[in-house]
Amino acid sequence: MNNILDPESESRMTPIWRQAFRPFFLFGALFAVISLSLWLSLLNQATHFSFTTPAIFWHGHEMVFGFAMAIVCGFLLTAVQNWTGKRGVNGNALIALVTLWLIARVLNLVDFTLPLIIIAAAELLFFIMVIVHLARPLIQIKQYRNLVFIPALSTLAGLDIAGYYFVETGDLRLALAMTDTAVLLIVMLVTLIGGRVIPMFTANGTNTTKVLPSPLLDKLAILSTLAVVGVSLFAAFSPQHNALSEILTLLWLAVAVCHGLRALRWRPWVTARVPLVWSLHLAYWCIPLGALSMVASYGFGWISHSAALHVMTLGVISGMILAMISRVSLGHSGRALTITNLTVIAFYIIFIATGVRFLSGVWPSVMALTISGTLWILAFVFYILGYFRILTTPRADGRPG
């Protein structure tokens, strides 16, 4: 670990560039607030804006490949330092990575009449740089177990580029399908990471015995989720939509059962007094709840596909993001895992936002979408207010990072 503990060189570096979680968590949250605020203003016809791509594509794409990917990359590029003991990306290399991410966001937001291939190239270069920074230390110490994230990131990159291609060719349906599939793939990442950290964080946070893994149930949860990703992608290109809808209904039911049983084994009831832990559990519980919503959508047509998908995007992805960045920002800045009431409120309102967004699929209403979106924005505003200083100042314990 000596190669990552160099206080002298760290002291000359601006704190925000010392570890990947710092800029990506902060700028990712800021971008989330700005982009969804703009989207809500468009929904309410309070403003008019010309994006580089169709507005509906921009919204989904930037929430996934702009916001969520910033957090995912910040988390993985920080975690790899703990996994390997080798210094994670920092300094000028980190500045270059964040700058590339920002360039892609601006090019998507403002229509410079550039060919989409230029924007796609910027996105692809960002993914390549992230993959290199993640894979290099893992390969150096032969820690092949964690290389599982490389094909996941590569697939996300492929879906990203494919989305631009279908926009360019005028096939908006397929372009949106690429983003929807990316959502499911990120849920897959939540499945993998959640299975590793939730039992451990539960035991540590509640002073209880750690629940041992259930290899069979864990594999079934992962495989059922992976199957949904694959079949959903295939269905986007298949004319046999009705038959595949029946298959997807059964697969989503399997996802609900497997993840529900998995989440129950982790004893969520012991976490009631520990917000940093129950927030993780509740976000994970949104996987089976979202899966049942998909069953209601594909199998019975009771709710819209959009409403079901947003249980995943708001509840699973955004809920898990908020819970994890609130914890990781404290732990990796040398601070005690003690959160403020503002953060607890943020946890509550992001899940309330999920519920309101779900109800908007049963009783469609711009007002419901606006309330849900406003609550979601507030949750990340509260994170920014509570963590800005933490992310931009040196570690509290004086150590590098």
Sine and cosine of phi, psi and omega as CSV:
sin_phi,cos_phi,sin_psi,cos_psi,sin_omega,cos_omega
0.00,0.00,-0.06,1.00,-0.08,-1.00
-0.88,0.48,-0.49,0.87,-0.07,-1.00
-0.95,0.30,-0.13,0.99,0.04,-1.00
-0.92,-0.39,0.02,1.00,-0.03,-1.00
-0.91,-0.41,0.98,0.20,-0.01,-1.00
-0.83,-0.56,0.99,0.10,-0.09,-1.00
-0.85,0.53,-0.57,0.82,-0.07,-1.00
-0.91,0.41,-0.74,0.67,0.00,-1.00
-0.93,0.36,-0.56,0.83,0.01,-1.00
-0.91,0.41,-0.60,0.80,-0.07,-1.00
-0.91,0.42,-0.37,0.93,0.00,-1.00
-1.00,0.03,-0.07,1.00,-0.07,-1.00
-0.98,-0.20,0.71,-0.71,0.08,-1.00
-0.84,0.55,0.77,-0.64,-0.14,-0.99
-0.78,0.62,-0.61,0.79,-0.10,-1.00
-0.91,0.41,-0.33,0.95,-0.03,-1.00
-0.98,-0.20,0.29,0.96,-0.06,-1.00
-1.00,0.05,-0.45,0.89,0.08,-1.00
-0.55,-0.83,0.46,-0.89,-0.13,-0.99
-0.90,0.44,-0.52,0.85,-0.05,-1.00
-0.89,0.45,-0.50,0.86,-0.10,-0.99
-0.88,0.47,-0.88,0.48,-0.03,-1.00
-0.95,0.32,-0.60,0.80,-0.07,-1.00
-0.94,0.33,-0.61,0.80,0.05,-1.00
-0.93,0.38,-0.69,0.72,-0.05,-1.00
-0.94,0.35,-0.80,0.60,-0.04,-1.00
-0.94,0.35,-0.54,0.84,0.06,-1.00
-0.89,0.45,-0.69,0.72,0.02,-1.00
-0.92,0.39,-0.67,0.74,0.04,-1.00
-0.88,0.48,-0.69,0.73,0.01,-1.00
-0.90,0.44,-0.62,0.78,0.03,-1.00
-0.86,0.51,-0.72,0.70,-0.01,-1.00
-0.89,0.45,-0.73,0.69,-0.05,-1.00
-0.92,0.40,-0.73,0.68,-0.10,-0.99
-0.93,0.36,-0.64,0.77,0.00,-1.00
-0.96,0.28,-0.52,0.85,0.10,-1.00
-0.88,0.48,-0.68,0.74,0.04,-1.00
-0.90,0.43,-0.66,0.75,0.01,-1.00
-0.89,0.46,-0.68,0.73,0.01,-1.00
-0.91,0.41,-0.60,0.80,0.03,-1.00
-0.91,0.42,-0.56,0.83,0.06,-1.00
-0.94,0.35,-0.68,0.74,0.02,-1.00
-0.86,0.51,-0.61,0.79,-0.03,-1.00
-1.00,-0.02,0.15,0.99,0.04,-1.00
0.83,0.56,0.53,0.85,0.03,-1.00
-1.00,0.10,-0.27,0.96,0.01,-1.00
-0.46,-0.89,0.26,-0.97,0.07,-1.00
-0.80,-0.60,0.70,-0.72,-0.08,-1.00
-0.55,-0.84,0.65,-0.76,0.02,-1.00
-0.96,-0.28,0.95,-0.30,0.01,-1.00
-0.99,0.11,0.16,-0.99,0.07,-1.00
-0.92,0.39,-0.55,0.83,-0.02,-1.00
-0.85,-0.52,0.15,-0.99,0.08,-1.00
-0.80,0.59,0.61,-0.79,-0.14,-0.99
-0.84,0.55,-0.67,0.74,-0.04,-1.00
-0.91,0.42,-0.58,0.81,0.06,-1.00
-0.94,0.35,-0.69,0.72,0.01,-1.00
-0.84,0.55,-0.72,0.70,-0.04,-1.00
-0.86,0.52,-0.81,0.58,-0.03,-1.00
-0.91,0.42,-0.71,0.70,-0.03,-1.00
-0.87,0.49,-0.72,0.70,-0.07,-1.00
-0.96,0.27,-0.50,0.87,0.10,-0.99
-0.91,0.40,-0.58,0.81,-0.03,-1.00
-1.00,0.06,-0.87,0.50,-0.13,-0.99
-1.00,0.07,-0.26,0.96,0.09,-1.00
-1.00,-0.06,-0.91,0.41,-0.06,-1.00
-0.95,0.31,-0.89,0.45,-0.12,-0.99
-0.88,0.48,-0.66,0.75,-0.03,-1.00
-0.92,0.39,-0.52,0.85,0.07,-1.00
-0.87,0.49,-0.70,0.71,-0.02,-1.00
-0.94,0.35,-0.69,0.72,0.01,-1.00
-0.85,0.52,-0.73,0.68,-0.01,-1.00
-0.91,0.40,-0.66,0.75,0.05,-1.00
-0.87,0.49,-0.65,0.76,0.01,-1.00
-0.92,0.39,-0.77,0.63,-0.07,-1.00
-0.91,0.41,-0.65,0.76,-0.03,-1.00
-0.96,0.30,-0.30,0.95,0.14,-0.99
-1.00,0.05,-0.67,0.74,-0.03,-1.00
-0.89,0.45,-0.56,0.83,-0.06,-1.00
-0.89,0.46,-0.47,0.88,0.06,-1.00
-0.92,0.40,-0.66,0.75,0.05,-1.00
-0.93,0.36,-0.62,0.78,-0.03,-1.00
-0.91,0.41,-0.62,0.78,-0.17,-0.98
-0.95,-0.31,-0.35,0.93,-0.10,-1.00
0.98,0.20,0.09,1.00,0.02,-1.00
-0.98,-0.20,0.56,-0.83,-0.07,-1.00
-0.85,0.52,0.79,-0.62,0.05,-1.00
-0.97,0.24,0.16,-0.99,-0.02,-1.00
-0.87,0.50,0.70,-0.71,-0.05,-1.00
-0.39,-0.92,0.06,-1.00,0.09,-1.00
0.86,0.50,-0.68,-0.73,-0.08,-1.00
-0.88,0.47,-0.59,0.80,0.02,-1.00
-0.90,0.44,-0.63,0.78,0.03,-1.00
-0.94,0.34,-0.64,0.77,0.06,-1.00
-0.86,0.51,-0.69,0.73,0.01,-1.00
-0.89,0.46,-0.65,0.76,-0.02,-1.00
-0.91,0.41,-0.72,0.69,0.00,-1.00
-0.92,0.40,-0.63,0.78,0.02,-1.00
-0.87,0.49,-0.66,0.75,0.02,-1.00
-0.90,0.44,-0.66,0.75,0.06,-1.00
-0.88,0.48,-0.69,0.72,0.00,-1.00
-0.91,0.42,-0.64,0.76,0.03,-1.00
-0.86,0.51,-0.70,0.71,0.01,-1.00
-0.88,0.47,-0.61,0.79,0.01,-1.00
-0.91,0.41,-0.69,0.72,-0.01,-1.00
-0.91,0.42,-0.67,0.74,-0.02,-1.00
-0.91,0.41,-0.50,0.86,0.07,-1.00
-0.97,0.23,-0.53,0.85,-0.08,-1.00
-0.98,0.18,-0.74,0.67,-0.11,-0.99
-0.97,-0.24,0.80,-0.60,-0.03,-1.00
-0.99,0.17,0.99,-0.14,0.05,-1.00
-1.00,-0.01,0.16,0.99,-0.06,-1.00
0.84,0.54,0.51,0.86,0.07,-1.00
-0.99,0.14,0.48,-0.88,0.12,-0.99
-0.87,0.49,0.63,-0.78,-0.02,-1.00
-0.88,0.48,-0.39,0.92,0.00,-1.00
-0.89,0.45,-0.49,0.87,0.03,-1.00
-0.94,0.35,-0.69,0.73,0.04,-1.00
-0.91,0.41,-0.68,0.73,0.02,-1.00
-0.88,0.48,-0.61,0.79,0.01,-1.00
-0.91,0.42,-0.65,0.76,0.04,-1.00
-0.89,0.46,-0.69,0.73,0.03,-1.00
-0.89,0.46,-0.70,0.71,-0.03,-1.00
-0.90,0.43,-0.66,0.75,0.03,-1.00
-0.88,0.47,-0.63,0.78,0.05,-1.00
-0.87,0.50,-0.75,0.66,0.01,-1.00
-0.87,0.50,-0.68,0.73,-0.02,-1.00
-0.88,0.48,-0.69,0.72,0.00,-1.00
-0.90,0.44,-0.66,0.75,0.03,-1.00
-0.89,0.46,-0.71,0.70,-0.02,-1.00
-0.88,0.47,-0.66,0.75,0.02,-1.00
-0.89,0.45,-0.74,0.67,-0.01,-1.00
-0.90,0.43,-0.49,0.87,0.01,-1.00
-0.99,0.14,-0.68,0.73,-0.12,-0.99
-0.97,0.24,-0.59,0.81,-0.12,-0.99
-0.82,0.57,-0.81,0.58,-0.01,-1.00
-0.92,0.39,-0.52,0.85,0.02,-1.00
-0.91,0.42,-0.67,0.75,0.01,-1.00
-0.94,0.33,-0.61,0.79,-0.03,-1.00
-0.86,0.52,-0.63,0.78,-0.02,-1.00
-0.97,-0.24,0.18,0.98,0.06,-1.00
0.86,0.51,0.64,0.77,0.05,-1.00
-1.00,-0.07,0.96,0.29,-0.17,-0.99
-0.95,0.31,-0.35,0.94,-0.02,-1.00
-0.84,0.54,-0.65,0.76,-0.05,-1.00
-0.99,0.11,-0.01,1.00,0.11,-0.99
-0.94,0.34,-0.11,0.99,0.05,-1.00
-0.84,0.54,-0.45,0.89,-0.02,-1.00
-0.97,0.25,-0.30,0.95,-0.02,-1.00
-0.93,0.37,-0.78,0.63,0.06,-1.00
-0.89,0.46,-0.51,0.86,0.04,-1.00
-0.91,0.42,-0.73,0.68,0.03,-1.00
-0.91,0.42,-0.60,0.80,0.02,-1.00
-0.90,0.43,-0.65,0.76,0.03,-1.00
-0.92,0.40,-0.65,0.76,0.06,-1.00
-0.87,0.49,-0.65,0.76,0.05,-1.00
-0.88,0.48,-0.68,0.74,0.02,-1.00
-0.89,0.46,-0.67,0.74,0.04,-1.00
-0.91,0.43,-0.61,0.79,0.03,-1.00
-0.87,0.49,-0.78,0.62,-0.03,-1.00
-0.91,0.42,-0.63,0.78,0.02,-1.00
-0.88,0.47,-0.61,0.79,0.03,-1.00
-0.86,0.51,-0.71,0.71,0.05,-1.00
-0.89,0.46,-0.63,0.77,0.00,-1.00
-0.87,0.49,-0.70,0.71,-0.04,-1.00
-0.95,0.31,-0.50,0.87,0.14,-0.99
-0.90,0.43,-0.71,0.71,-0.01,-1.00
-0.87,0.48,-0.59,0.81,-0.02,-1.00
-1.00,0.02,0.00,1.00,0.08,-1.00
1.00,0.09,0.19,0.98,0.01,-1.00
-0.99,-0.17,0.99,0.13,-0.07,-1.00
-0.91,0.41,-0.55,0.83,-0.01,-1.00
-0.86,0.50,-0.74,0.67,0.01,-1.00
-0.94,0.34,-0.56,0.83,0.05,-1.00
-0.87,0.49,-0.70,0.71,0.03,-1.00
-0.92,0.39,-0.56,0.83,0.02,-1.00
-0.90,0.43,-0.55,0.84,0.04,-1.00
-0.90,0.43,-0.67,0.74,0.03,-1.00
-0.92,0.39,-0.67,0.74,0.03,-1.00
-0.87,0.49,-0.66,0.75,0.03,-1.00
-0.91,0.41,-0.61,0.80,0.05,-1.00
-0.89,0.47,-0.60,0.80,0.07,-1.00
-0.85,0.53,-0.73,0.68,-0.02,-1.00
-0.91,0.42,-0.56,0.83,0.02,-1.00
-0.93,0.36,-0.58,0.82,0.07,-1.00
-0.93,0.36,-0.57,0.82,0.13,-0.99
-0.87,0.50,-0.59,0.81,0.08,-1.00
-0.88,0.48,-0.66,0.75,0.05,-1.00
-0.90,0.44,-0.62,0.78,0.07,-1.00
-0.88,0.47,-0.62,0.78,0.05,-1.00
-0.87,0.50,-0.71,0.70,-0.02,-1.00
-0.93,0.36,-0.78,0.62,-0.07,-1.00
-0.94,0.35,-0.66,0.75,0.02,-1.00
-0.86,0.51,-0.65,0.76,0.02,-1.00
-0.90,0.44,-0.46,0.89,0.02,-1.00
-0.99,0.16,-0.69,0.73,-0.21,-0.98
-0.99,-0.17,-0.51,0.86,-0.11,-0.99
-0.89,0.45,-0.73,0.68,0.05,-1.00
-0.87,0.49,-0.64,0.77,-0.01,-1.00
-0.93,0.38,-0.74,0.67,0.00,-1.00
-0.90,0.43,-0.54,0.84,0.04,-1.00
-0.91,0.42,-0.73,0.68,0.01,-1.00
-0.89,0.46,-0.71,0.70,-0.02,-1.00
-0.92,0.39,-0.65,0.76,-0.09,-1.00
-0.98,0.21,-0.39,0.92,-0.05,-1.00
-0.92,-0.39,0.01,1.00,-0.04,-1.00
0.82,0.57,0.70,0.72,0.06,-1.00
-0.86,-0.51,0.17,-0.99,0.00,-1.00
-0.95,0.31,0.68,-0.73,0.01,-1.00
-0.93,0.37,0.72,-0.69,0.06,-1.00
-0.95,0.31,0.79,-0.61,0.00,-1.00
-0.96,0.28,0.50,-0.87,0.00,-1.00
-0.90,0.44,0.45,-0.89,0.16,-0.99
-0.92,-0.39,1.00,-0.08,-0.14,-0.99
-0.80,0.60,-0.67,0.75,-0.03,-1.00
-0.92,0.40,-0.75,0.67,-0.02,-1.00
-0.91,0.42,-0.63,0.78,0.03,-1.00
-0.88,0.47,-0.68,0.73,0.01,-1.00
-0.91,0.41,-0.65,0.76,0.01,-1.00
-0.90,0.43,-0.64,0.77,0.02,-1.00
-0.90,0.44,-0.69,0.72,-0.01,-1.00
-0.93,0.37,-0.72,0.69,-0.06,-1.00
-0.92,0.39,-0.63,0.78,0.01,-1.00
-0.91,0.42,-0.63,0.78,0.04,-1.00
-0.92,0.38,-0.66,0.75,0.03,-1.00
-0.89,0.45,-0.61,0.79,0.03,-1.00
-0.90,0.45,-0.65,0.76,0.03,-1.00
-0.89,0.46,-0.66,0.75,0.03,-1.00
-0.86,0.50,-0.76,0.65,-0.05,-1.00
-0.91,0.42,-0.73,0.69,-0.03,-1.00
-0.93,0.37,-0.60,0.80,0.04,-1.00
-0.88,0.47,-0.66,0.75,0.03,-1.00
-0.91,0.40,-0.69,0.73,0.03,-1.00
-0.89,0.46,-0.65,0.76,-0.03,-1.00
-0.89,0.46,-0.51,0.86,-0.01,-1.00
-0.89,0.46,-0.49,0.87,-0.04,-1.00
-0.98,-0.21,-0.09,1.00,-0.13,-0.99
-0.99,-0.11,0.65,-0.76,0.10,-1.00
-0.97,0.23,-0.27,0.96,-0.01,-1.00
-0.99,0.10,0.85,0.52,-0.14,-0.99
-0.92,0.39,-0.66,0.75,-0.06,-1.00
-0.90,0.44,-0.71,0.71,0.00,-1.00
-0.89,0.45,-0.66,0.75,0.01,-1.00
-0.94,0.34,-0.48,0.88,0.08,-1.00
-0.89,0.46,-0.62,0.79,0.04,-1.00
-0.92,0.40,-0.66,0.75,0.04,-1.00
-0.90,0.43,-0.69,0.72,0.02,-1.00
-0.90,0.44,-0.57,0.82,0.05,-1.00
-0.87,0.50,-0.72,0.70,0.00,-1.00
-0.92,0.38,-0.65,0.76,0.01,-1.00
-0.91,0.42,-0.67,0.74,0.02,-1.00
-0.91,0.41,-0.56,0.83,0.07,-1.00
-0.90,0.43,-0.65,0.76,0.06,-1.00
-0.90,0.44,-0.65,0.76,0.05,-1.00
-0.87,0.50,-0.70,0.71,-0.01,-1.00
-0.87,0.49,-0.71,0.71,-0.03,-1.00
-0.92,0.39,-0.76,0.65,-0.06,-1.00
-0.89,0.45,-0.73,0.69,-0.02,-1.00
-0.95,0.30,-0.55,0.83,0.06,-1.00
-0.89,0.45,-0.71,0.71,0.03,-1.00
-0.91,0.42,-0.65,0.76,0.02,-1.00
-0.88,0.47,-0.71,0.70,-0.01,-1.00
-0.91,0.41,-0.59,0.80,0.04,-1.00
-0.90,0.44,-0.63,0.78,0.00,-1.00
-0.88,0.48,-0.43,0.90,-0.05,-1.00
-0.99,0.12,0.09,1.00,0.10,-0.99
0.80,0.60,0.92,0.40,-0.02,-1.00
-0.88,0.47,-0.42,0.91,-0.06,-1.00
-0.91,0.41,-0.35,0.94,-0.01,-1.00
-0.99,0.17,-0.10,0.99,-0.11,-0.99
-0.99,-0.16,0.06,1.00,-0.18,-0.98
-0.82,0.58,-0.51,0.86,-0.06,-1.00
-0.99,-0.14,0.12,0.99,-0.07,-1.00
-0.81,-0.59,1.00,-0.01,-0.07,-1.00
-0.84,0.55,-0.58,0.82,0.00,-1.00
-0.90,0.44,-0.33,0.95,0.00,-1.00
-0.97,-0.23,-0.71,0.71,-0.03,-1.00
-0.91,0.42,-0.43,0.90,0.06,-1.00
-0.91,0.42,-0.60,0.80,0.07,-1.00
-0.90,0.43,-0.71,0.70,0.00,-1.00
-0.89,0.47,-0.71,0.71,-0.05,-1.00
-0.91,0.42,-0.63,0.78,0.06,-1.00
-0.89,0.46,-0.67,0.75,0.01,-1.00
-0.93,0.38,-0.59,0.81,0.04,-1.00
-0.89,0.46,-0.38,0.93,0.05,-1.00
-0.93,0.36,-0.26,0.97,0.10,-1.00
-0.92,0.39,-0.83,0.55,0.06,-1.00
-0.89,0.45,-0.57,0.82,0.04,-1.00
-0.91,0.41,-0.68,0.74,0.06,-1.00
-0.91,0.41,-0.60,0.80,0.03,-1.00
-0.90,0.44,-0.67,0.74,0.06,-1.00
-0.90,0.43,-0.56,0.83,0.08,-1.00
-0.90,0.43,-0.62,0.78,0.06,-1.00
-0.91,0.41,-0.62,0.79,0.07,-1.00
-0.87,0.49,-0.70,0.71,0.01,-1.00
-0.89,0.45,-0.54,0.84,-0.01,-1.00
-0.98,0.19,-0.82,0.57,-0.05,-1.00
-0.94,0.34,-0.67,0.74,-0.13,-0.99
-1.00,0.10,-0.53,0.85,-0.15,-0.99
-0.79,-0.62,-0.24,0.97,-0.01,-1.00
0.93,0.37,0.42,0.91,-0.04,-1.00
-0.96,0.28,-0.54,0.84,0.02,-1.00
-0.72,-0.70,0.28,-0.96,0.00,-1.00
-0.96,0.29,0.44,-0.90,0.07,-1.00
-0.88,0.48,-0.60,0.80,0.00,-1.00
-0.87,0.49,-0.68,0.73,0.00,-1.00
-0.90,0.44,-0.66,0.75,0.02,-1.00
-0.91,0.42,-0.68,0.74,-0.01,-1.00
-0.90,0.44,-0.56,0.83,-0.02,-1.00
-0.96,0.29,-0.30,0.95,0.19,-0.98
-0.90,0.44,-0.59,0.81,0.05,-1.00
-0.95,0.30,-0.71,0.70,-0.09,-1.00
-0.95,0.31,-0.65,0.76,0.00,-1.00
-0.99,0.10,-0.79,0.61,-0.11,-0.99
-0.96,0.29,-0.82,0.58,-0.07,-1.00
-0.97,0.26,-0.88,0.48,-0.15,-0.99
-0.95,0.31,-0.82,0.57,-0.03,-1.00
-0.93,0.38,-0.63,0.77,0.03,-1.00
-0.89,0.46,-0.71,0.71,0.02,-1.00
-0.93,0.37,-0.62,0.78,0.05,-1.00
-0.86,0.52,-0.77,0.64,-0.05,-1.00
-0.89,0.46,-0.66,0.75,0.01,-1.00
-0.91,0.41,-0.68,0.73,-0.06,-1.00
-0.96,0.29,-0.69,0.72,-0.04,-1.00
-0.94,0.35,-0.47,0.88,0.06,-1.00
-0.92,0.39,-0.56,0.83,-0.01,-1.00
-0.99,0.13,-0.76,0.65,-0.06,-1.00
-0.88,0.47,-0.62,0.78,-0.01,-1.00
-0.88,0.48,-0.57,0.82,0.04,-1.00
-0.97,0.25,-0.79,0.62,-0.08,-1.00
-0.88,0.48,-0.67,0.74,-0.06,-1.00
-1.00,0.08,0.01,1.00,0.12,-0.99
-0.94,-0.35,0.26,0.97,0.09,-1.00
0.95,0.30,0.44,0.90,-0.03,-1.00
-0.94,-0.35,0.38,-0.92,0.06,-1.00
-0.92,0.39,0.49,-0.87,-0.01,-1.00
-0.99,0.16,0.90,0.43,0.00,-1.00
-0.84,-0.53,0.84,-0.55,-0.06,-1.00
-0.95,-0.32,0.34,-0.94,0.00,-1.00
-1.00,0.04,0.21,-0.98,0.06,-1.00
-0.88,0.47,-0.50,0.86,0.01,-1.00
-0.88,0.47,-0.65,0.76,0.03,-1.00
-0.93,0.37,-0.64,0.77,0.04,-1.00
-0.87,0.48,-0.68,0.73,0.04,-1.00
-0.88,0.48,-0.65,0.76,0.03,-1.00
-0.86,0.50,-0.65,0.76,0.05,-1.00
-0.87,0.50,-0.73,0.68,-0.02,-1.00
-0.87,0.49,-0.74,0.67,-0.17,-0.99
-0.96,0.28,-0.42,0.91,0.02,-1.00
-0.95,0.32,-0.52,0.86,0.05,-1.00
-0.99,0.16,-0.49,0.87,0.15,-0.99
-0.90,0.44,-0.66,0.75,0.05,-1.00
-0.86,0.52,-0.63,0.78,0.03,-1.00
-0.89,0.46,-0.71,0.71,0.01,-1.00
-0.89,0.45,-0.67,0.74,0.01,-1.00
-0.91,0.42,-0.65,0.76,0.02,-1.00
-0.90,0.43,-0.61,0.80,0.06,-1.00
-0.89,0.45,-0.70,0.71,-0.01,-1.00
-0.90,0.44,-0.47,0.88,0.02,-1.00
-0.92,0.40,-0.32,0.95,0.06,-1.00
-0.99,0.14,-0.34,0.94,0.05,-1.00
-1.00,0.01,-0.71,0.71,0.07,-1.00
-0.85,-0.53,1.00,0.08,-0.08,-1.00
-0.82,0.57,0.74,-0.68,-0.04,-1.00
-0.29,-0.96,0.76,-0.65,0.09,-1.00
-0.89,0.46,-0.55,0.83,0.02,-1.00
-0.88,0.47,-0.68,0.73,0.02,-1.00
-0.89,0.45,-0.67,0.74,0.05,-1.00
-0.88,0.47,-0.63,0.77,-0.01,-1.00
-0.93,0.38,-0.68,0.73,0.02,-1.00
-0.89,0.45,-0.73,0.68,0.01,-1.00
-0.86,0.50,-0.75,0.67,-0.01,-1.00
-0.90,0.45,-0.62,0.78,0.01,-1.00
-0.91,0.41,-0.67,0.75,0.06,-1.00
-0.89,0.46,-0.68,0.74,0.01,-1.00
-0.87,0.49,-0.71,0.71,0.03,-1.00
-0.87,0.50,-0.71,0.71,0.00,-1.00
-0.86,0.51,-0.63,0.78,-0.01,-1.00
-0.85,0.53,-0.69,0.73,-0.03,-1.00
-0.99,0.15,-0.43,0.90,0.16,-0.99
-0.89,0.46,-0.68,0.73,0.02,-1.00
-0.89,0.45,-0.62,0.79,0.06,-1.00
-0.89,0.46,-0.73,0.68,-0.01,-1.00
-0.87,0.50,-0.71,0.71,0.00,-1.00
-0.89,0.46,-0.64,0.77,-0.06,-1.00
-0.99,0.16,-0.40,0.92,-0.16,-0.99
-0.86,-0.51,-0.04,1.00,-0.02,-1.00
-0.83,0.56,-0.76,0.65,-0.03,-1.00
-0.90,0.43,-0.64,0.77,-0.01,-1.00
-0.88,0.48,-0.65,0.76,-0.07,-1.00
-0.98,0.20,-0.29,0.96,-0.11,-0.99
-0.91,-0.41,0.10,1.00,0.02,-1.00
-0.83,-0.56,0.33,-0.94,-0.02,-1.00
-0.87,0.50,0.31,-0.95,0.05,-1.00
-0.83,0.56,0.58,-0.81,-0.03,-1.00
-0.93,0.37,-0.44,0.90,-0.04,-1.00
-1.00,-0.04,0.06,1.00,0.05,-1.00
0.99,0.16,-0.04,1.00,-0.01,-1.00
-0.99,0.17,0.32,-0.95,0.06,-1.00
-0.91,0.42,0.46,-0.89,0.11,-0.99
0.81,-0.59,0.00,0.00,0.00,0.00
